Amino acid sequence: MKILQFGQTGQVATAVQAAAKAAGVEVVALSRADCDLEHPEAIRAAILGADCDLVLNTAAFTQVDPAEAQPDAAFAVNAMAPGAMAETCAARGLPFVHLSTDAVFDGLADRAYVETDEARPINVYGRSKLAGEHAVLFYPRAVVLRISWVFSRYGRNYVSFMLRLAREREVLKVVADQFGTPTDGEALASFLIATAPRWAAAPAGDPAFGLFHFANAGETSRFEFARAAIDRDPQVRARVEPTTQAAFAEPAPRPPRTPLDTSKLQTVFGFTPELWRPAVERTADRLISLV
Ligand SMILES: NC(=O)c1ccc[n+]([C@@H]2O[C@H](COP(=O)([O-])OP(=O)(O)OC[C@H]3O[C@@H](n4cnc5c(N)ncnc54)[C@H](OP(=O)(O)O)[C@@H]3O)[C@@H](O)[C@H]2O)c1
């Protein structure tokens, strides 16, 4: 099993490379220097020249606030680039796996979102990611996994960030009125590596292709998410206090409540997500033991 991966240094990119190494799967991961996603011709050349069974895209313009000021770059990387990847994969007969986000929703529903719910993004990042989904899902052997609030031992993420701030600050104010489902990036990486042979073998029309939600089980607030990690650290300094989203004057609006329902994923792949809290605590313990 050989995978061509766009993205080398990002959080999910790093987790997938670690999971692949553990499973003995070959992943060739392309950095921004290897292939800049703002150049579709470089994307096509990379895929046409690759010796692989599947293409995975972990790279994206992920900075939600800068995206408001740079919509052209956000759409180039999050919409046009995955579209070019999916198109070139289809031309070569390769399956293509892409990652999207809960930020395609407006966050106003009173229950967890399913794949058939209407996506109504409220910021540039969400709109660019939704455009990417449409561009990718035009092709029959394509997969889009929507994930949310990703944490892991790797890269910059909410858990590592909160653990650092809780050691540095006297008071740490955390948003308590934003709700969602954290996603264990290492569980995601293991799932991607374990499922790659199925996608590689599946014909067009197989239920393994299409749109899926992937997240841990349960729903929580940003505040409880942070607390679950910080409470594991005996060297924590900060007093953790709840605040509101409105108290942070950020350029991009955030959807208030975007939990993802993973029933379709469970039915099609037989994958049972772990509850979010033990996964966060395990990751926090590992990160704390490293410092
Ligand atoms: N993190 C989350 O909470 C979260 C939530 C929902 C969905 N997602 C989705 O999950 C996926 C992975 O996210 P992540 O957390 O791993 O993101 P990340 O840590 O921010 O990594 C993003 C990666 O994209 C690369 N990249 C950005 N612009 C590029 C360009 N023009 N050309 C080539 N590479 C470029 C970055 O390269 P450099 O290192 O060179 O900048 C980096 O390797 C993305 O599709 C994201 O939208 C993430």
Ligand as a Chemical Component Dictionary entry (heavy atoms), coordinates in Angstrom:
data_LIG
# 
_chem_comp.id                   LIG 
_chem_comp.type                 NON-POLYMER 
_chem_comp.pdbx_formal_charge   0 
_chem_comp.three_letter_code    LIG 
# 
loop_
_chem_comp_atom.comp_id 
_chem_comp_atom.atom_id 
_chem_comp_atom.alt_atom_id 
_chem_comp_atom.type_symbol 
_chem_comp_atom.charge 
_chem_comp_atom.model_Cartn_x 
_chem_comp_atom.model_Cartn_y 
_chem_comp_atom.model_Cartn_z 
_chem_comp_atom.pdbx_ordinal 
LIG N1  N1  N 0  -7.101  21.404 13.315 1  
LIG C1  C1  C 0  -8.428  21.364 13.435 2  
LIG O1  O1  O 0  -8.978  21.571 14.522 3  
LIG C2  C2  C 0  -9.287  21.021 12.237 4  
LIG C3  C3  C 0  -10.681 21.028 12.414 5  
LIG C4  C4  C 0  -11.490 20.696 11.326 6  
LIG C5  C5  C 0  -10.928 20.378 10.116 7  
LIG N2  N2  N 1  -9.571  20.414 9.958  8  
LIG C6  C6  C 0  -9.025  20.066 8.641  9  
LIG O2  O2  O 0  -8.085  19.027 8.806  10 
LIG C7  C7  C 0  -7.056  19.134 7.843  11 
LIG C8  C8  C 0  -5.703  19.065 8.526  12 
LIG O3  O3  O 0  -5.614  20.141 9.454  13 
LIG P1  P1  P 0  -4.363  20.310 10.440 14 
LIG O4  O4  O 0  -4.902  20.567 11.793 15 
LIG O5  O5  O -1 -3.381  19.210 10.258 16 
LIG O6  O6  O 0  -3.764  21.684 9.864  17 
LIG P2  P2  P 0  -2.337  22.364 10.118 18 
LIG O7  O7  O 0  -1.641  21.744 11.269 19 
LIG O8  O8  O 0  -2.598  23.838 10.129 20 
LIG O9  O9  O 0  -1.533  21.987 8.797  21 
LIG C9  C9  C 0  -1.864  22.538 7.549  22 
LIG C10 C10 C 0  -0.870  22.013 6.538  23 
LIG O10 O10 O 0  -1.191  22.585 5.256  24 
LIG C11 C11 C 0  0.000   23.034 4.656  25 
LIG N3  N3  N 0  -0.260  24.124 3.719  26 
LIG C12 C12 C 0  -0.943  25.273 3.933  27 
LIG N4  N4  N 0  -0.923  26.034 2.824  28 
LIG C13 C13 C 0  -0.212  25.343 1.883  29 
LIG C14 C14 C 0  0.167   25.597 0.540  30 
LIG N5  N5  N 0  -0.177  26.734 -0.091 31 
LIG N6  N6  N 0  0.879   24.660 -0.111 32 
LIG C15 C15 C 0  1.247   23.508 0.502  33 
LIG N7  N7  N 0  0.928   23.205 1.775  34 
LIG C16 C16 C 0  0.203   24.125 2.457  35 
LIG C17 C17 C 0  0.852   23.517 5.820  36 
LIG O11 O11 O 0  2.177   23.612 5.401  37 
LIG P3  P3  P 0  3.238   24.582 6.174  38 
LIG O12 O12 O 0  3.648   23.801 7.394  39 
LIG O13 O13 O 0  4.332   24.773 5.186  40 
LIG O14 O14 O 0  2.493   25.847 6.506  41 
LIG C18 C18 C 0  0.583   22.410 6.835  42 
LIG O15 O15 O 0  1.410   21.301 6.583  43 
LIG C19 C19 C 0  -7.359  20.402 7.047  44 
LIG O16 O16 O 0  -8.072  20.075 5.894  45 
LIG C20 C20 C 0  -8.268  21.194 7.973  46 
LIG O17 O17 O 0  -9.125  22.065 7.256  47 
LIG C21 C21 C 0  -8.739  20.712 10.995 48 
# 
loop_
_chem_comp_bond.comp_id 
_chem_comp_bond.atom_id_1 
_chem_comp_bond.atom_id_2 
_chem_comp_bond.value_order 
_chem_comp_bond.pdbx_ordinal 
LIG N1  C1  SING 1  
LIG C1  O1  DOUB 2  
LIG C1  C2  SING 3  
LIG C2  C3  SING 4  
LIG C2  C21 DOUB 5  
LIG C3  C4  DOUB 6  
LIG C4  C5  SING 7  
LIG C5  N2  DOUB 8  
LIG N2  C6  SING 9  
LIG N2  C21 SING 10 
LIG C6  O2  SING 11 
LIG C6  C20 SING 12 
LIG O2  C7  SING 13 
LIG C7  C8  SING 14 
LIG C7  C19 SING 15 
LIG C8  O3  SING 16 
LIG O3  P1  SING 17 
LIG P1  O4  DOUB 18 
LIG P1  O5  SING 19 
LIG P1  O6  SING 20 
LIG O6  P2  SING 21 
LIG P2  O7  DOUB 22 
LIG P2  O8  SING 23 
LIG P2  O9  SING 24 
LIG O9  C9  SING 25 
LIG C9  C10 SING 26 
LIG C10 O10 SING 27 
LIG C10 C18 SING 28 
LIG O10 C11 SING 29 
LIG C11 N3  SING 30 
LIG C11 C17 SING 31 
LIG N3  C12 SING 32 
LIG N3  C16 SING 33 
LIG C12 N4  DOUB 34 
LIG N4  C13 SING 35 
LIG C13 C14 SING 36 
LIG C13 C16 DOUB 37 
LIG C14 N5  SING 38 
LIG C14 N6  DOUB 39 
LIG N6  C15 SING 40 
LIG C15 N7  DOUB 41 
LIG N7  C16 SING 42 
LIG C17 O11 SING 43 
LIG C17 C18 SING 44 
LIG O11 P3  SING 45 
LIG P3  O12 DOUB 46 
LIG P3  O13 SING 47 
LIG P3  O14 SING 48 
LIG C18 O15 SING 49 
LIG C19 O16 SING 50 
LIG C19 C20 SING 51 
LIG C20 O17 SING 52 
# 
